[in-house]
Amino acid sequence: MRLFSVGIPAVFRWAGIDKAIFLSIVRQGWGALAGPITLFFIVTFLTLPEQGYYYTMFSLIGARMLFNAGLGQVLAQYIVHALSGKSVEADLSKIYKISFVWYGLSSVALFFGVAIIGYYIFSAKSDDVAWQVPLVLVSIGASIGLASTPLSSIATGFNRVKDVVAIGLISTVILTLVNWGSLALGWKLYSVGFSLLVGSVISLVLPFYMFRSELKRCRSGDSSTSQIHFLSDVLPLQSKVACSWASGYALTQGLTPIVFAAMSPAIAGRFGFVLSVALLVTNLAMAWVSTKAPLYGNLVVSRDWLGLRTHFQKSCWQMMGFCLGAFVLLYLAFALISQLHLPFSDRILGMTDIAFVFIFYFSRLPAVAMNIFNCAFKKDWIYQVQAVNAAFVLLCAYVMLGVYDTSLRTTLLVLSASQYFFFLPIMIGVTYRGVRQYIARSMDPTF
């Protein structure tokens, strides 16, 4: 069964927008349309300190990236390669078992991790905010959401990208509607946990039904004859991708809890709102590259290097062009809101701070694109750089904001400079060298 059998107009195809990208745009577009409405509900039904708790809880939900440890992305590529191999059924069965064992254990670990870290951060504040039960609900919802990851990874490997994105669209829409209703009913921070629970259950149940034929095929093989071994094959690549994902978390959600703990819930609330807008744009832009992951894997298997370079470069330029234009328009919109002194203008950062937020988060686009590109080779040549990058971003933010009481804009300026003038050039150089060496070895008949 397939969802959203829509046709794509010719002008969209010319812009590199296929069905998967179109649905990703619809999903992120829904987020863009729902964002102002969500802000209205937040401003109307939450105080400024509660807004800080609200966005910090969503940042803790992002810790799923750390417990996922990149395995979903790795398994999707292993399935692509397995479908082109000789022992297809055995390899699919082995991948299936690895994924469900890993995510079963990591989901339990995520529950305790979010609950403990959230308690440590929130209990240090004296605000009269009811956060204890909502934190438990958030921990449960995040765990269920993580448990659904192997289902989407398996479907992605079978090139069911469009349906994976469609399920994400459905769960996002329902989660948002439930969030609005909960806020309107005066449930305060309970809205975060309850909406997350509903969205996570949908993202777990729907794939079991939608991808039942793929799951059945993965279960039917004899994994004992597979040549894939977790410790020697999957884990080395996964550990490298995990470093990349840790860097992604540091560059996306990792800063909000630090701002909350080092500064105040009010500032964290303003920062969290602008951050959510920036992440909405960058996630939408990354659809130009992320939905092409199966294509990149197939081009590597067929050793079509020219086609790989052409598709990847075109997708990257489209991704960055869209993001840059969207950031400029959003900055002008925020400037207009500030000039008109609208009722919710006090809930966002100052214009200089907003500019530095956009500049800093634009830097995550090339890093994420290189992660997807490297994984198509079942390699991750930049994992060491990204591990250092993640540690630097979090440590620098903690020291500057928490120890030396540096302003937010100065901290973002230092972090942005570190990305553009140090970490990104190194990542690009290391990736270029790794690809050239891989292609050179592939020309060897014994490769």
Secondary structure, 3 states (H helix, E strand, C coil): CCCCCCCCCHHHHHCCCCHHHHHHHHHHHHHHHHHHHHHHHHHHHCCHHHHHHHHHHHHHHCCHHHHHCCHHHHHHHHHHHHHCCCCHHHHHHHHHHHHHHHHHHHHHHHHHHHHHHHHHHHCCCCCCCCCHHHHHHHHHHHHHHHHCHHHHHHHHHCCCHHHHHHHHHHHHHHHHHHHHHHHHCCCCCHHHHHHHHHHHHHHHHHHHHHCHHHHHHHHHCCHHHCCCCHHHHHHHHHHHHHHHHHHHHHHHCCHHHHHHHHCCHHHHHHHHHHHHHHHHHHHHHCHHHHCCHHHHHHHHHCCCHHHHHHHHHHHHHHHHHHHHHHHHHHHHHHHHHHHHCCCCHHHCCCHHHHHHHHHHHHCHHHHHHHHHHHHHCCCCCCHHHHHHHHHHHHHHHHHHHHHCCCCHHHHHHHHHHHHHHHHHHHHHHHHHHHHHHHHHHHCCCCC
